[in-house]
Amino acid sequence: MSSPFPYTSFDLTHTLEETIPSWNGSCGFHQVTKLDYTPKENEISFRVQQLKMHAGIGTHLDAPAHCNLGTLSIEQLSLNHLIAPCVMIDLSVAAHERYTASVEEVQTFEKAHGMIDPGSFVIIRTGWERFWKEPERYHNNYLFPAVSAEVASLLLERNVVGLGIDTLSPDRPGEGFPVHATLLGANKYIVENIANSALLPPKGSITFALPIKTHRGTEAPMRLVALIKK
Ligand SMILES: [Zn+2]
């Protein structure tokens, strides 16, 4: 019997484990077993774990408060923004370690697929995900495909809810972090280290960007999933 659920679901999240790439090179993720099915008479046994990690680990969300005091923190983000129609712009053919996505490329996408609608979550796919299992290659001494300041400004004009990318960041260090400044400064959110974005159509999916709900959180690990109507 086929499922009555009228959507196909996609997991756009990398699995958290100790060996994954991270911003500063030390992943910081530890899953510690505190109790290991220790049997007691007449009781079921449990494995109890403790998690330790950097907030900006794996597939994670940057809230505006990440770089702007007094702006929205993780728990203040609206579900109306975290659940959004998704636009996936595939620039993986052109992307390389010093590549910066340009306004012209976004405009070419819009000519082919129509304007980016207000309220969209935009994923820039660079294909860099292919190095995820090689942490040093993925990190690459902070050289990875990024996004230009002008694209961030264009996305603000389009009034998107947020920007996602399949690299460590839409900004390379040493370039002033203009994408973070522009988008987070306008109360938008950023999702980094996205997985499986190749599975998405250019338009027509809905993304659920759901970070762990931390008080005054500036970044948080998350589950990012997409639904596409069957
Ligand atoms: Zn970031």
py3Dmol code that shows the C-alpha trace and the ligand (Angstrom):
import py3Dmol

protein = """\
ATOM      1  CA  MET A   1       0.000   0.000   0.000  1.00  0.00           C
ATOM      2  CA  SER A   2       1.357   3.385  -0.918  1.00  0.00           C
ATOM      3  CA  SER A   3       1.712   6.053   1.723  1.00  0.00           C
ATOM      4  CA  PRO A   4      -1.095   8.631   1.798  1.00  0.00           C
ATOM      5  CA  PHE A   5       1.460  11.325   2.570  1.00  0.00           C
ATOM      6  CA  PRO A   6       1.403  13.443  -0.590  1.00  0.00           C
ATOM      7  CA  TYR A   7       5.017  14.638  -0.422  1.00  0.00           C
ATOM      8  CA  THR A   8       8.439  13.172  -1.108  1.00  0.00           C
ATOM      9  CA  SER A   9      10.894  14.111   1.648  1.00  0.00           C
ATOM     10  CA  PHE A  10      14.610  14.876   1.366  1.00  0.00           C
ATOM     11  CA  ASP A  11      17.181  15.104   4.146  1.00  0.00           C
ATOM     12  CA  LEU A  12      19.509  18.053   3.501  1.00  0.00           C
ATOM     13  CA  THR A  13      21.419  17.450   6.763  1.00  0.00           C
ATOM     14  CA  HIS A  14      24.869  15.972   7.332  1.00  0.00           C
ATOM     15  CA  THR A  15      25.139  13.427  10.155  1.00  0.00           C
ATOM     16  CA  LEU A  16      26.981  14.719  13.233  1.00  0.00           C
ATOM     17  CA  GLU A  17      30.066  12.694  14.091  1.00  0.00           C
ATOM     18  CA  GLU A  18      33.526  13.400  15.475  1.00  0.00           C
ATOM     19  CA  THR A  19      35.263  13.325  12.090  1.00  0.00           C
ATOM     20  CA  ILE A  20      33.224  15.920  10.184  1.00  0.00           C
ATOM     21  CA  PRO A  21      34.723  19.164   8.837  1.00  0.00           C
ATOM     22  CA  SER A  22      34.381  22.344  10.894  1.00  0.00           C
ATOM     23  CA  TRP A  23      35.253  26.030  10.731  1.00  0.00           C
ATOM     24  CA  ASN A  24      38.318  25.931  12.991  1.00  0.00           C
ATOM     25  CA  GLY A  25      39.439  22.447  12.063  1.00  0.00           C
ATOM     26  CA  SER A  26      38.584  20.806  15.373  1.00  0.00           C
ATOM     27  CA  CYS A  27      35.111  19.451  14.939  1.00  0.00           C
ATOM     28  CA  GLY A  28      34.248  19.666  18.616  1.00  0.00           C
ATOM     29  CA  PHE A  29      31.467  17.111  18.389  1.00  0.00           C
ATOM     30  CA  HIS A  30      31.512  14.448  21.069  1.00  0.00           C
ATOM     31  CA  GLN A  31      28.827  11.941  21.882  1.00  0.00           C
ATOM     32  CA  VAL A  32      29.761  10.477  25.252  1.00  0.00           C
ATOM     33  CA  THR A  33      28.133   7.342  26.628  1.00  0.00           C
ATOM     34  CA  LYS A  34      27.281   7.969  30.287  1.00  0.00           C
ATOM     35  CA  LEU A  35      25.432   4.733  30.951  1.00  0.00           C
ATOM     36  CA  ASP A  36      25.746   1.698  28.720  1.00  0.00           C
ATOM     37  CA  TYR A  37      22.751  -0.605  29.054  1.00  0.00           C
ATOM     38  CA  THR A  38      23.836  -1.357  32.617  1.00  0.00           C
ATOM     39  CA  PRO A  39      21.402  -4.095  33.615  1.00  0.00           C
ATOM     40  CA  LYS A  40      19.489  -3.940  36.833  1.00  0.00           C
ATOM     41  CA  GLU A  41      17.253  -6.692  38.076  1.00  0.00           C
ATOM     42  CA  ASN A  42      13.663  -6.453  36.810  1.00  0.00           C
ATOM     43  CA  GLU A  43      14.359  -3.276  34.865  1.00  0.00           C
ATOM     44  CA  ILE A  44      15.033  -2.533  31.245  1.00  0.00           C
ATOM     45  CA  SER A  45      18.462  -1.097  30.568  1.00  0.00           C
ATOM     46  CA  PHE A  46      19.265   2.140  28.810  1.00  0.00           C
ATOM     47  CA  ARG A  47      22.168   3.631  26.939  1.00  0.00           C
ATOM     48  CA  VAL A  48      22.369   7.277  28.016  1.00  0.00           C
ATOM     49  CA  GLN A  49      24.447   9.726  26.022  1.00  0.00           C
ATOM     50  CA  GLN A  50      25.730  13.241  26.489  1.00  0.00           C
ATOM     51  CA  LEU A  51      26.397  15.594  23.581  1.00  0.00           C
ATOM     52  CA  LYS A  52      29.159  18.184  23.516  1.00  0.00           C
ATOM     53  CA  MET A  53      29.709  20.350  20.461  1.00  0.00           C
ATOM     54  CA  HIS A  54      30.310  23.777  19.039  1.00  0.00           C
ATOM     55  CA  ALA A  55      27.027  25.522  18.248  1.00  0.00           C
ATOM     56  CA  GLY A  56      28.129  26.107  14.644  1.00  0.00           C
ATOM     57  CA  ILE A  57      28.701  22.437  13.851  1.00  0.00           C
ATOM     58  CA  GLY A  58      27.566  20.364  10.881  1.00  0.00           C
ATOM     59  CA  THR A  59      24.528  21.560   8.999  1.00  0.00           C
ATOM     60  CA  HIS A  60      23.650  24.552  11.159  1.00  0.00           C
ATOM     61  CA  LEU A  61      21.789  27.831  11.255  1.00  0.00           C
ATOM     62  CA  ASP A  62      23.270  31.282  11.881  1.00  0.00           C
ATOM     63  CA  ALA A  63      20.737  33.582  13.532  1.00  0.00           C
ATOM     64  CA  PRO A  64      20.949  37.366  13.061  1.00  0.00           C
ATOM     65  CA  ALA A  65      22.333  37.624  16.631  1.00  0.00           C
ATOM     66  CA  HIS A  66      25.446  35.759  15.410  1.00  0.00           C
ATOM     67  CA  CYS A  67      26.934  39.122  14.440  1.00  0.00           C
ATOM     68  CA  ASN A  68      24.463  41.781  15.516  1.00  0.00           C
ATOM     69  CA  LEU A  69      23.729  42.506  19.178  1.00  0.00           C
ATOM     70  CA  GLY A  70      20.032  43.066  19.757  1.00  0.00           C
ATOM     71  CA  THR A  71      18.797  41.157  16.707  1.00  0.00           C
ATOM     72  CA  LEU A  72      16.930  37.855  16.621  1.00  0.00           C
ATOM     73  CA  SER A  73      18.451  34.836  18.344  1.00  0.00           C
ATOM     74  CA  ILE A  74      17.696  31.227  17.480  1.00  0.00           C
ATOM     75  CA  GLU A  75      14.571  30.808  19.621  1.00  0.00           C
ATOM     76  CA  GLN A  76      13.081  34.063  18.331  1.00  0.00           C
ATOM     77  CA  LEU A  77      13.076  33.041  14.666  1.00  0.00           C
ATOM     78  CA  SER A  78       9.554  32.602  13.320  1.00  0.00           C
ATOM     79  CA  LEU A  79       8.415  29.238  11.984  1.00  0.00           C
ATOM     80  CA  ASN A  80       6.802  31.265   9.210  1.00  0.00           C
ATOM     81  CA  HIS A  81      10.323  32.075   8.056  1.00  0.00           C
ATOM     82  CA  LEU A  82      12.014  28.774   8.917  1.00  0.00           C
ATOM     83  CA  ILE A  83       9.449  26.862   6.830  1.00  0.00           C
ATOM     84  CA  ALA A  84       9.608  28.361   3.380  1.00  0.00           C
ATOM     85  CA  PRO A  85       9.396  27.737  -0.359  1.00  0.00           C
ATOM     86  CA  CYS A  86      12.900  26.892  -1.525  1.00  0.00           C
ATOM     87  CA  VAL A  87      14.828  28.115  -4.566  1.00  0.00           C
ATOM     88  CA  MET A  88      17.880  26.013  -5.468  1.00  0.00           C
ATOM     89  CA  ILE A  89      20.414  27.749  -7.709  1.00  0.00           C
ATOM     90  CA  ASP A  90      22.887  25.192  -9.020  1.00  0.00           C
ATOM     91  CA  LEU A  91      26.229  26.844  -9.819  1.00  0.00           C
ATOM     92  CA  SER A  92      28.273  23.673  -9.314  1.00  0.00           C
ATOM     93  CA  VAL A  93      29.509  23.593 -12.918  1.00  0.00           C
ATOM     94  CA  ALA A  94      31.322  26.909 -12.440  1.00  0.00           C
ATOM     95  CA  ALA A  95      32.351  26.650  -8.772  1.00  0.00           C
ATOM     96  CA  HIS A  96      35.946  26.169  -7.594  1.00  0.00           C
ATOM     97  CA  GLU A  97      37.908  27.005  -4.437  1.00  0.00           C
ATOM     98  CA  ARG A  98      38.188  30.737  -5.181  1.00  0.00           C
ATOM     99  CA  TYR A  99      34.805  31.015  -6.873  1.00  0.00           C
ATOM    100  CA  THR A 100      32.351  33.706  -5.821  1.00  0.00           C
ATOM    101  CA  ALA A 101      28.748  33.441  -7.017  1.00  0.00           C
ATOM    102  CA  SER A 102      27.795  36.592  -8.932  1.00  0.00           C
ATOM    103  CA  VAL A 103      24.658  38.647  -9.523  1.00  0.00           C
ATOM    104  CA  GLU A 104      24.877  37.794 -13.225  1.00  0.00           C
ATOM    105  CA  GLU A 105      24.554  34.083 -12.424  1.00  0.00           C
ATOM    106  CA  VAL A 106      21.524  34.678 -10.204  1.00  0.00           C
ATOM    107  CA  GLN A 107      19.952  36.794 -12.954  1.00  0.00           C
ATOM    108  CA  THR A 108      20.613  34.021 -15.484  1.00  0.00           C
ATOM    109  CA  PHE A 109      18.809  31.634 -13.126  1.00  0.00           C
ATOM    110  CA  GLU A 110      15.876  34.043 -12.864  1.00  0.00           C
ATOM    111  CA  LYS A 111      15.644  34.332 -16.654  1.00  0.00           C
ATOM    112  CA  ALA A 112      15.336  30.553 -16.874  1.00  0.00           C
ATOM    113  CA  HIS A 113      13.121  29.887 -13.834  1.00  0.00           C
ATOM    114  CA  GLY A 114      11.412  33.182 -12.999  1.00  0.00           C
ATOM    115  CA  MET A 115      12.111  35.732 -10.279  1.00  0.00           C
ATOM    116  CA  ILE A 116      12.957  34.615  -6.768  1.00  0.00           C
ATOM    117  CA  ASP A 117       9.674  35.066  -4.893  1.00  0.00           C
ATOM    118  CA  PRO A 118       9.517  37.053  -1.640  1.00  0.00           C
ATOM    119  CA  GLY A 119       9.671  34.735   1.365  1.00  0.00           C
ATOM    120  CA  SER A 120      11.879  32.149  -0.370  1.00  0.00           C
ATOM    121  CA  PHE A 121      14.799  30.322   1.205  1.00  0.00           C
ATOM    122  CA  VAL A 122      17.571  30.343  -1.403  1.00  0.00           C
ATOM    123  CA  ILE A 123      20.177  27.594  -1.599  1.00  0.00           C
ATOM    124  CA  ILE A 124      23.320  28.258  -3.624  1.00  0.00           C
ATOM    125  CA  ARG A 125      24.601  24.824  -4.626  1.00  0.00           C
ATOM    126  CA  THR A 126      28.331  24.777  -5.403  1.00  0.00           C
ATOM    127  CA  GLY A 127      28.965  21.039  -5.378  1.00  0.00           C
ATOM    128  CA  TRP A 128      31.632  21.481  -2.656  1.00  0.00           C
ATOM    129  CA  GLU A 129      29.713  18.893  -0.614  1.00  0.00           C
ATOM    130  CA  ARG A 130      31.623  16.251  -2.575  1.00  0.00           C
ATOM    131  CA  PHE A 131      34.558  16.811  -0.182  1.00  0.00           C
ATOM    132  CA  TRP A 132      32.520  16.446   3.024  1.00  0.00           C
ATOM    133  CA  LYS A 133      34.059  13.051   3.795  1.00  0.00           C
ATOM    134  CA  GLU A 134      37.559  14.573   3.395  1.00  0.00           C
ATOM    135  CA  PRO A 135      37.545  17.217   6.172  1.00  0.00           C
ATOM    136  CA  GLU A 136      40.889  18.801   5.230  1.00  0.00           C
ATOM    137  CA  ARG A 137      39.893  19.071   1.584  1.00  0.00           C
ATOM    138  CA  TYR A 138      36.492  20.505   2.486  1.00  0.00           C
ATOM    139  CA  HIS A 139      38.093  23.056   4.812  1.00  0.00           C
ATOM    140  CA  ASN A 140      40.952  23.660   2.339  1.00  0.00           C
ATOM    141  CA  ASN A 141      42.575  26.358   4.503  1.00  0.00           C
ATOM    142  CA  TYR A 142      39.399  28.457   4.188  1.00  0.00           C
ATOM    143  CA  LEU A 143      39.309  28.313   0.393  1.00  0.00           C
ATOM    144  CA  PHE A 144      35.888  27.182  -0.825  1.00  0.00           C
ATOM    145  CA  PRO A 145      33.150  28.535  -3.104  1.00  0.00           C
ATOM    146  CA  ALA A 146      31.437  31.602  -1.646  1.00  0.00           C
ATOM    147  CA  VAL A 147      28.835  34.251  -2.498  1.00  0.00           C
ATOM    148  CA  SER A 148      29.376  37.906  -3.425  1.00  0.00           C
ATOM    149  CA  ALA A 149      28.220  40.890  -1.385  1.00  0.00           C
ATOM    150  CA  GLU A 150      26.173  41.974  -4.425  1.00  0.00           C
ATOM    151  CA  VAL A 151      24.265  38.672  -4.444  1.00  0.00           C
ATOM    152  CA  ALA A 152      23.448  39.190  -0.752  1.00  0.00           C
ATOM    153  CA  SER A 153      22.094  42.654  -1.584  1.00  0.00           C
ATOM    154  CA  LEU A 154      20.042  41.249  -4.473  1.00  0.00           C
ATOM    155  CA  LEU A 155      18.569  38.594  -2.159  1.00  0.00           C
ATOM    156  CA  LEU A 156      17.572  41.357   0.264  1.00  0.00           C
ATOM    157  CA  GLU A 157      15.844  43.153  -2.612  1.00  0.00           C
ATOM    158  CA  ARG A 158      13.993  39.914  -3.329  1.00  0.00           C
ATOM    159  CA  ASN A 159      13.051  39.807   0.365  1.00  0.00           C
ATOM    160  CA  VAL A 160      14.127  36.196   0.914  1.00  0.00           C
ATOM    161  CA  VAL A 161      13.946  34.672   4.408  1.00  0.00           C
ATOM    162  CA  GLY A 162      17.449  33.224   4.282  1.00  0.00           C
ATOM    163  CA  LEU A 163      20.386  31.868   2.323  1.00  0.00           C
ATOM    164  CA  GLY A 164      21.902  28.386   2.426  1.00  0.00           C
ATOM    165  CA  ILE A 165      25.093  26.951   0.953  1.00  0.00           C
ATOM    166  CA  ASP A 166      26.894  23.591   0.726  1.00  0.00           C
ATOM    167  CA  THR A 167      30.216  24.981   2.044  1.00  0.00           C
ATOM    168  CA  LEU A 168      31.476  26.093   5.467  1.00  0.00           C
ATOM    169  CA  SER A 169      30.183  29.616   4.802  1.00  0.00           C
ATOM    170  CA  PRO A 170      28.913  31.950   2.066  1.00  0.00           C
ATOM    171  CA  ASP A 171      31.879  34.180   3.044  1.00  0.00           C
ATOM    172  CA  ARG A 172      35.579  33.325   2.925  1.00  0.00           C
ATOM    173  CA  PRO A 173      37.556  34.873   5.806  1.00  0.00           C
ATOM    174  CA  GLY A 174      39.652  37.914   4.958  1.00  0.00           C
ATOM    175  CA  GLU A 175      36.931  39.373   2.743  1.00  0.00           C
ATOM    176  CA  GLY A 176      34.975  41.102   5.521  1.00  0.00           C
ATOM    177  CA  PHE A 177      32.081  38.629   5.784  1.00  0.00           C
ATOM    178  CA  PRO A 178      29.775  40.868   3.691  1.00  0.00           C
ATOM    179  CA  VAL A 179      27.128  38.175   3.159  1.00  0.00           C
ATOM    180  CA  HIS A 180      26.803  37.570   6.900  1.00  0.00           C
ATOM    181  CA  ALA A 181      26.754  41.332   7.564  1.00  0.00           C
ATOM    182  CA  THR A 182      24.116  42.049   4.917  1.00  0.00           C
ATOM    183  CA  LEU A 183      21.724  39.168   5.525  1.00  0.00           C
ATOM    184  CA  LEU A 184      22.011  38.728   9.296  1.00  0.00           C
ATOM    185  CA  GLY A 185      21.922  42.535   9.632  1.00  0.00           C
ATOM    186  CA  ALA A 186      18.502  42.465   7.959  1.00  0.00           C
ATOM    187  CA  ASN A 187      17.186  39.718  10.283  1.00  0.00           C
ATOM    188  CA  LYS A 188      17.572  36.972   7.670  1.00  0.00           C
ATOM    189  CA  TYR A 189      19.170  33.624   8.504  1.00  0.00           C
ATOM    190  CA  ILE A 190      22.031  31.630   6.972  1.00  0.00           C
ATOM    191  CA  VAL A 191      22.360  27.837   6.752  1.00  0.00           C
ATOM    192  CA  GLU A 192      25.819  26.340   6.201  1.00  0.00           C
ATOM    193  CA  ASN A 193      27.077  22.857   5.250  1.00  0.00           C
ATOM    194  CA  ILE A 194      23.912  21.800   3.440  1.00  0.00           C
ATOM    195  CA  ALA A 195      23.766  18.185   2.183  1.00  0.00           C
ATOM    196  CA  ASN A 196      22.026  16.657  -0.829  1.00  0.00           C
ATOM    197  CA  SER A 197      20.935  19.920  -2.447  1.00  0.00           C
ATOM    198  CA  ALA A 198      21.413  18.259  -5.854  1.00  0.00           C
ATOM    199  CA  LEU A 199      18.170  16.400  -5.177  1.00  0.00           C
ATOM    200  CA  LEU A 200      16.139  19.609  -5.183  1.00  0.00           C
ATOM    201  CA  PRO A 201      14.407  21.161  -8.185  1.00  0.00           C
ATOM    202  CA  PRO A 202      15.151  24.842  -8.954  1.00  0.00           C
ATOM    203  CA  LYS A 203      11.736  25.732  -7.541  1.00  0.00           C
ATOM    204  CA  GLY A 204       8.814  23.829  -6.047  1.00  0.00           C
ATOM    205  CA  SER A 205      10.196  22.394  -2.807  1.00  0.00           C
ATOM    206  CA  ILE A 206       9.483  23.546   0.738  1.00  0.00           C
ATOM    207  CA  THR A 207      12.333  23.590   3.261  1.00  0.00           C
ATOM    208  CA  PHE A 208      12.052  23.138   7.009  1.00  0.00           C
ATOM    209  CA  ALA A 209      15.080  24.755   8.641  1.00  0.00           C
ATOM    210  CA  LEU A 210      14.747  23.607  12.231  1.00  0.00           C
ATOM    211  CA  PRO A 211      17.634  24.373  14.598  1.00  0.00           C
ATOM    212  CA  ILE A 212      17.843  23.143  18.174  1.00  0.00           C
ATOM    213  CA  LYS A 213      15.877  25.812  20.074  1.00  0.00           C
ATOM    214  CA  THR A 214      18.458  27.411  22.325  1.00  0.00           C
ATOM    215  CA  HIS A 215      17.870  30.466  24.520  1.00  0.00           C
ATOM    216  CA  ARG A 216      19.866  33.420  23.166  1.00  0.00           C
ATOM    217  CA  GLY A 217      21.408  31.047  20.620  1.00  0.00           C
ATOM    218  CA  THR A 218      23.434  32.684  17.874  1.00  0.00           C
ATOM    219  CA  GLU A 219      24.133  29.459  15.935  1.00  0.00           C
ATOM    220  CA  ALA A 220      22.622  26.005  16.360  1.00  0.00           C
ATOM    221  CA  PRO A 221      22.876  22.569  14.783  1.00  0.00           C
ATOM    222  CA  MET A 222      19.730  21.678  12.949  1.00  0.00           C
ATOM    223  CA  ARG A 223      17.739  19.257  10.852  1.00  0.00           C
ATOM    224  CA  LEU A 224      17.147  20.691   7.382  1.00  0.00           C
ATOM    225  CA  VAL A 225      14.595  18.783   5.313  1.00  0.00           C
ATOM    226  CA  ALA A 226      12.675  19.482   2.129  1.00  0.00           C
ATOM    227  CA  LEU A 227       9.312  18.318   0.889  1.00  0.00           C
ATOM    228  CA  ILE A 228       8.218  18.113  -2.734  1.00  0.00           C
ATOM    229  CA  LYS A 229       4.614  17.470  -3.688  1.00  0.00           C
ATOM    230  CA  LYS A 230       4.238  14.075  -5.403  1.00  0.00           C
TER     231      LYS A 230
END
"""
ligand_1 = """\
1
ZN
Zn 28.012 31.503 9.243
"""
view = py3Dmol.view(width=600, height=400)
view.addModel(protein, "pdb")
view.setStyle({"model": 0}, {"cartoon": {"style": "trace"}})
view.addModel(ligand_1, "xyz")
view.setStyle({"model": 1}, {"stick": {}})
view.zoomTo()
view.show()
